[in-house]
Amino acid sequence: MTTFIDIVNPNDGVLSLQEAINAANLTTAEDTITDFHRGDRIQLLSGLQFGDITVRQQGTNTLLEIGNDSLALLEGVRANTITQAVFV
């Protein structure tokens, strides 16, 4: 991520959080987000809702899961800071 402005434009020479998330969603592997900060948002795709996601602490990181599938690892983020308001 090279900008805090969340505009999706693949030709502007910068990488927004939303662009990084969109790119990560193209793979089935667990995504590692190394720079998640207060105020950042995660877009849920494919009809997912916050209630579908398990948020749990894993060491100093937060793991987001659906069932047995890991969706993302938020490095250096406390699980109790991840609420429904984080997701759009």
Phi and psi in radians as a Rosetta constraint file:
Dihedral C 1 N 2 CA 2 C 2 CIRCULARHARMONIC -2.106 0.35
Dihedral N 2 CA 2 C 2 N 3 CIRCULARHARMONIC 0.035 0.35
Dihedral C 2 N 3 CA 3 C 3 CIRCULARHARMONIC -2.587 0.35
Dihedral N 3 CA 3 C 3 N 4 CIRCULARHARMONIC 2.605 0.35
Dihedral C 3 N 4 CA 4 C 4 CIRCULARHARMONIC -1.599 0.35
Dihedral N 4 CA 4 C 4 N 5 CIRCULARHARMONIC -0.129 0.35
Dihedral C 4 N 5 CA 5 C 5 CIRCULARHARMONIC -1.373 0.35
Dihedral N 5 CA 5 C 5 N 6 CIRCULARHARMONIC 2.133 0.35
Dihedral C 5 N 6 CA 6 C 6 CIRCULARHARMONIC -1.634 0.35
Dihedral N 6 CA 6 C 6 N 7 CIRCULARHARMONIC 1.050 0.35
Dihedral C 6 N 7 CA 7 C 7 CIRCULARHARMONIC -1.830 0.35
Dihedral N 7 CA 7 C 7 N 8 CIRCULARHARMONIC 2.291 0.35
Dihedral C 7 N 8 CA 8 C 8 CIRCULARHARMONIC -1.618 0.35
Dihedral N 8 CA 8 C 8 N 9 CIRCULARHARMONIC 1.853 0.35
Dihedral C 8 N 9 CA 9 C 9 CIRCULARHARMONIC -2.584 0.35
Dihedral N 9 CA 9 C 9 N 10 CIRCULARHARMONIC 1.742 0.35
Dihedral C 9 N 10 CA 10 C 10 CIRCULARHARMONIC -1.156 0.35
Dihedral N 10 CA 10 C 10 N 11 CIRCULARHARMONIC -0.153 0.35
Dihedral C 10 N 11 CA 11 C 11 CIRCULARHARMONIC -1.878 0.35
Dihedral N 11 CA 11 C 11 N 12 CIRCULARHARMONIC 0.147 0.35
Dihedral C 11 N 12 CA 12 C 12 CIRCULARHARMONIC -1.592 0.35
Dihedral N 12 CA 12 C 12 N 13 CIRCULARHARMONIC -0.019 0.35
Dihedral C 12 N 13 CA 13 C 13 CIRCULARHARMONIC 1.439 0.35
Dihedral N 13 CA 13 C 13 N 14 CIRCULARHARMONIC 0.042 0.35
Dihedral C 13 N 14 CA 14 C 14 CIRCULARHARMONIC -2.203 0.35
Dihedral N 14 CA 14 C 14 N 15 CIRCULARHARMONIC 2.809 0.35
Dihedral C 14 N 15 CA 15 C 15 CIRCULARHARMONIC -2.061 0.35
Dihedral N 15 CA 15 C 15 N 16 CIRCULARHARMONIC 1.928 0.35
Dihedral C 15 N 16 CA 16 C 16 CIRCULARHARMONIC -1.462 0.35
Dihedral N 16 CA 16 C 16 N 17 CIRCULARHARMONIC 2.873 0.35
Dihedral C 16 N 17 CA 17 C 17 CIRCULARHARMONIC -1.013 0.35
Dihedral N 17 CA 17 C 17 N 18 CIRCULARHARMONIC -0.763 0.35
Dihedral C 17 N 18 CA 18 C 18 CIRCULARHARMONIC -1.092 0.35
Dihedral N 18 CA 18 C 18 N 19 CIRCULARHARMONIC -0.698 0.35
Dihedral C 18 N 19 CA 19 C 19 CIRCULARHARMONIC -1.122 0.35
Dihedral N 19 CA 19 C 19 N 20 CIRCULARHARMONIC -0.690 0.35
Dihedral C 19 N 20 CA 20 C 20 CIRCULARHARMONIC -1.134 0.35
Dihedral N 20 CA 20 C 20 N 21 CIRCULARHARMONIC -0.737 0.35
Dihedral C 20 N 21 CA 21 C 21 CIRCULARHARMONIC -1.140 0.35
Dihedral N 21 CA 21 C 21 N 22 CIRCULARHARMONIC -0.775 0.35
Dihedral C 21 N 22 CA 22 C 22 CIRCULARHARMONIC -1.023 0.35
Dihedral N 22 CA 22 C 22 N 23 CIRCULARHARMONIC -0.761 0.35
Dihedral C 22 N 23 CA 23 C 23 CIRCULARHARMONIC -1.127 0.35
Dihedral N 23 CA 23 C 23 N 24 CIRCULARHARMONIC -0.715 0.35
Dihedral C 23 N 24 CA 24 C 24 CIRCULARHARMONIC -1.157 0.35
Dihedral N 24 CA 24 C 24 N 25 CIRCULARHARMONIC -0.557 0.35
Dihedral C 24 N 25 CA 25 C 25 CIRCULARHARMONIC -1.213 0.35
Dihedral N 25 CA 25 C 25 N 26 CIRCULARHARMONIC -0.202 0.35
Dihedral C 25 N 26 CA 26 C 26 CIRCULARHARMONIC -1.364 0.35
Dihedral N 26 CA 26 C 26 N 27 CIRCULARHARMONIC -0.177 0.35
Dihedral C 26 N 27 CA 27 C 27 CIRCULARHARMONIC -1.930 0.35
Dihedral N 27 CA 27 C 27 N 28 CIRCULARHARMONIC 2.842 0.35
Dihedral C 27 N 28 CA 28 C 28 CIRCULARHARMONIC -1.731 0.35
Dihedral N 28 CA 28 C 28 N 29 CIRCULARHARMONIC -0.068 0.35
Dihedral C 28 N 29 CA 29 C 29 CIRCULARHARMONIC -1.340 0.35
Dihedral N 29 CA 29 C 29 N 30 CIRCULARHARMONIC 2.760 0.35
Dihedral C 29 N 30 CA 30 C 30 CIRCULARHARMONIC -1.061 0.35
Dihedral N 30 CA 30 C 30 N 31 CIRCULARHARMONIC 2.333 0.35
Dihedral C 30 N 31 CA 31 C 31 CIRCULARHARMONIC -1.582 0.35
Dihedral N 31 CA 31 C 31 N 32 CIRCULARHARMONIC 2.408 0.35
Dihedral C 31 N 32 CA 32 C 32 CIRCULARHARMONIC -1.906 0.35
Dihedral N 32 CA 32 C 32 N 33 CIRCULARHARMONIC 2.110 0.35
Dihedral C 32 N 33 CA 33 C 33 CIRCULARHARMONIC -1.867 0.35
Dihedral N 33 CA 33 C 33 N 34 CIRCULARHARMONIC 1.994 0.35
Dihedral C 33 N 34 CA 34 C 34 CIRCULARHARMONIC -1.661 0.35
Dihedral N 34 CA 34 C 34 N 35 CIRCULARHARMONIC -0.171 0.35
Dihedral C 34 N 35 CA 35 C 35 CIRCULARHARMONIC -2.350 0.35
Dihedral N 35 CA 35 C 35 N 36 CIRCULARHARMONIC 0.751 0.35
Dihedral C 35 N 36 CA 36 C 36 CIRCULARHARMONIC -1.407 0.35
Dihedral N 36 CA 36 C 36 N 37 CIRCULARHARMONIC 2.248 0.35
Dihedral C 36 N 37 CA 37 C 37 CIRCULARHARMONIC -2.256 0.35
Dihedral N 37 CA 37 C 37 N 38 CIRCULARHARMONIC 2.811 0.35
Dihedral C 37 N 38 CA 38 C 38 CIRCULARHARMONIC -0.925 0.35
Dihedral N 38 CA 38 C 38 N 39 CIRCULARHARMONIC 2.319 0.35
Dihedral C 38 N 39 CA 39 C 39 CIRCULARHARMONIC 1.705 0.35
Dihedral N 39 CA 39 C 39 N 40 CIRCULARHARMONIC -0.336 0.35
Dihedral C 39 N 40 CA 40 C 40 CIRCULARHARMONIC -1.233 0.35
Dihedral N 40 CA 40 C 40 N 41 CIRCULARHARMONIC 2.697 0.35
Dihedral C 40 N 41 CA 41 C 41 CIRCULARHARMONIC -2.227 0.35
Dihedral N 41 CA 41 C 41 N 42 CIRCULARHARMONIC 2.669 0.35
Dihedral C 41 N 42 CA 42 C 42 CIRCULARHARMONIC -2.084 0.35
Dihedral N 42 CA 42 C 42 N 43 CIRCULARHARMONIC 2.219 0.35
Dihedral C 42 N 43 CA 43 C 43 CIRCULARHARMONIC -1.527 0.35
Dihedral N 43 CA 43 C 43 N 44 CIRCULARHARMONIC 2.248 0.35
Dihedral C 43 N 44 CA 44 C 44 CIRCULARHARMONIC -1.623 0.35
Dihedral N 44 CA 44 C 44 N 45 CIRCULARHARMONIC 2.275 0.35
Dihedral C 44 N 45 CA 45 C 45 CIRCULARHARMONIC -1.925 0.35
Dihedral N 45 CA 45 C 45 N 46 CIRCULARHARMONIC 3.014 0.35
Dihedral C 45 N 46 CA 46 C 46 CIRCULARHARMONIC 1.032 0.35
Dihedral N 46 CA 46 C 46 N 47 CIRCULARHARMONIC 0.607 0.35
Dihedral C 46 N 47 CA 47 C 47 CIRCULARHARMONIC 1.317 0.35
Dihedral N 47 CA 47 C 47 N 48 CIRCULARHARMONIC 0.172 0.35
Dihedral C 47 N 48 CA 48 C 48 CIRCULARHARMONIC -1.208 0.35
Dihedral N 48 CA 48 C 48 N 49 CIRCULARHARMONIC 2.611 0.35
Dihedral C 48 N 49 CA 49 C 49 CIRCULARHARMONIC -2.234 0.35
Dihedral N 49 CA 49 C 49 N 50 CIRCULARHARMONIC 2.798 0.35
Dihedral C 49 N 50 CA 50 C 50 CIRCULARHARMONIC -0.949 0.35
Dihedral N 50 CA 50 C 50 N 51 CIRCULARHARMONIC -0.678 0.35
Dihedral C 50 N 51 CA 51 C 51 CIRCULARHARMONIC -1.098 0.35
Dihedral N 51 CA 51 C 51 N 52 CIRCULARHARMONIC -0.307 0.35
Dihedral C 51 N 52 CA 52 C 52 CIRCULARHARMONIC -1.399 0.35
Dihedral N 52 CA 52 C 52 N 53 CIRCULARHARMONIC -0.254 0.35
Dihedral C 52 N 53 CA 53 C 53 CIRCULARHARMONIC -1.796 0.35
Dihedral N 53 CA 53 C 53 N 54 CIRCULARHARMONIC 2.361 0.35
Dihedral C 53 N 54 CA 54 C 54 CIRCULARHARMONIC -1.689 0.35
Dihedral N 54 CA 54 C 54 N 55 CIRCULARHARMONIC 2.219 0.35
Dihedral C 54 N 55 CA 55 C 55 CIRCULARHARMONIC -1.937 0.35
Dihedral N 55 CA 55 C 55 N 56 CIRCULARHARMONIC 2.092 0.35
Dihedral C 55 N 56 CA 56 C 56 CIRCULARHARMONIC -2.481 0.35
Dihedral N 56 CA 56 C 56 N 57 CIRCULARHARMONIC 2.635 0.35
Dihedral C 56 N 57 CA 57 C 57 CIRCULARHARMONIC -1.332 0.35
Dihedral N 57 CA 57 C 57 N 58 CIRCULARHARMONIC 2.355 0.35
Dihedral C 57 N 58 CA 58 C 58 CIRCULARHARMONIC -2.333 0.35
Dihedral N 58 CA 58 C 58 N 59 CIRCULARHARMONIC 1.625 0.35
Dihedral C 58 N 59 CA 59 C 59 CIRCULARHARMONIC 1.168 0.35
Dihedral N 59 CA 59 C 59 N 60 CIRCULARHARMONIC -2.179 0.35
Dihedral C 59 N 60 CA 60 C 60 CIRCULARHARMONIC -1.654 0.35
Dihedral N 60 CA 60 C 60 N 61 CIRCULARHARMONIC 0.147 0.35
Dihedral C 60 N 61 CA 61 C 61 CIRCULARHARMONIC -2.019 0.35
Dihedral N 61 CA 61 C 61 N 62 CIRCULARHARMONIC 2.948 0.35
Dihedral C 61 N 62 CA 62 C 62 CIRCULARHARMONIC -2.022 0.35
Dihedral N 62 CA 62 C 62 N 63 CIRCULARHARMONIC 2.312 0.35
Dihedral C 62 N 63 CA 63 C 63 CIRCULARHARMONIC -1.870 0.35
Dihedral N 63 CA 63 C 63 N 64 CIRCULARHARMONIC 2.282 0.35
Dihedral C 63 N 64 CA 64 C 64 CIRCULARHARMONIC -1.859 0.35
Dihedral N 64 CA 64 C 64 N 65 CIRCULARHARMONIC 2.196 0.35
Dihedral C 64 N 65 CA 65 C 65 CIRCULARHARMONIC -2.340 0.35
Dihedral N 65 CA 65 C 65 N 66 CIRCULARHARMONIC 2.704 0.35
Dihedral C 65 N 66 CA 66 C 66 CIRCULARHARMONIC -2.208 0.35
Dihedral N 66 CA 66 C 66 N 67 CIRCULARHARMONIC 1.972 0.35
Dihedral C 66 N 67 CA 67 C 67 CIRCULARHARMONIC 1.046 0.35
Dihedral N 67 CA 67 C 67 N 68 CIRCULARHARMONIC -2.198 0.35
Dihedral C 67 N 68 CA 68 C 68 CIRCULARHARMONIC -1.636 0.35
Dihedral N 68 CA 68 C 68 N 69 CIRCULARHARMONIC 0.075 0.35
Dihedral C 68 N 69 CA 69 C 69 CIRCULARHARMONIC -1.706 0.35
Dihedral N 69 CA 69 C 69 N 70 CIRCULARHARMONIC 2.202 0.35
Dihedral C 69 N 70 CA 70 C 70 CIRCULARHARMONIC -1.457 0.35
Dihedral N 70 CA 70 C 70 N 71 CIRCULARHARMONIC 2.218 0.35
Dihedral C 70 N 71 CA 71 C 71 CIRCULARHARMONIC -1.622 0.35
Dihedral N 71 CA 71 C 71 N 72 CIRCULARHARMONIC -0.830 0.35
Dihedral C 71 N 72 CA 72 C 72 CIRCULARHARMONIC -2.745 0.35
Dihedral N 72 CA 72 C 72 N 73 CIRCULARHARMONIC 2.654 0.35
Dihedral C 72 N 73 CA 73 C 73 CIRCULARHARMONIC -2.053 0.35
Dihedral N 73 CA 73 C 73 N 74 CIRCULARHARMONIC 2.116 0.35
Dihedral C 73 N 74 CA 74 C 74 CIRCULARHARMONIC -1.726 0.35
Dihedral N 74 CA 74 C 74 N 75 CIRCULARHARMONIC 1.858 0.35
Dihedral C 74 N 75 CA 75 C 75 CIRCULARHARMONIC -1.244 0.35
Dihedral N 75 CA 75 C 75 N 76 CIRCULARHARMONIC 2.321 0.35
Dihedral C 75 N 76 CA 76 C 76 CIRCULARHARMONIC 1.204 0.35
Dihedral N 76 CA 76 C 76 N 77 CIRCULARHARMONIC 0.384 0.35
Dihedral C 76 N 77 CA 77 C 77 CIRCULARHARMONIC -1.999 0.35
Dihedral N 77 CA 77 C 77 N 78 CIRCULARHARMONIC 2.333 0.35
Dihedral C 77 N 78 CA 78 C 78 CIRCULARHARMONIC -1.427 0.35
Dihedral N 78 CA 78 C 78 N 79 CIRCULARHARMONIC 2.334 0.35
Dihedral C 78 N 79 CA 79 C 79 CIRCULARHARMONIC -1.029 0.35
Dihedral N 79 CA 79 C 79 N 80 CIRCULARHARMONIC -0.584 0.35
Dihedral C 79 N 80 CA 80 C 80 CIRCULARHARMONIC -1.250 0.35
Dihedral N 80 CA 80 C 80 N 81 CIRCULARHARMONIC -0.096 0.35
Dihedral C 80 N 81 CA 81 C 81 CIRCULARHARMONIC -1.631 0.35
Dihedral N 81 CA 81 C 81 N 82 CIRCULARHARMONIC -0.114 0.35
Dihedral C 81 N 82 CA 82 C 82 CIRCULARHARMONIC -1.669 0.35
Dihedral N 82 CA 82 C 82 N 83 CIRCULARHARMONIC 1.840 0.35
Dihedral C 82 N 83 CA 83 C 83 CIRCULARHARMONIC -2.063 0.35
Dihedral N 83 CA 83 C 83 N 84 CIRCULARHARMONIC 3.099 0.35
Dihedral C 83 N 84 CA 84 C 84 CIRCULARHARMONIC -1.013 0.35
Dihedral N 84 CA 84 C 84 N 85 CIRCULARHARMONIC -0.532 0.35
Dihedral C 84 N 85 CA 85 C 85 CIRCULARHARMONIC -1.122 0.35
Dihedral N 85 CA 85 C 85 N 86 CIRCULARHARMONIC -0.335 0.35
Dihedral C 85 N 86 CA 86 C 86 CIRCULARHARMONIC -1.269 0.35
Dihedral N 86 CA 86 C 86 N 87 CIRCULARHARMONIC -0.423 0.35
Dihedral C 86 N 87 CA 87 C 87 CIRCULARHARMONIC -1.765 0.35
Dihedral N 87 CA 87 C 87 N 88 CIRCULARHARMONIC 2.484 0.35
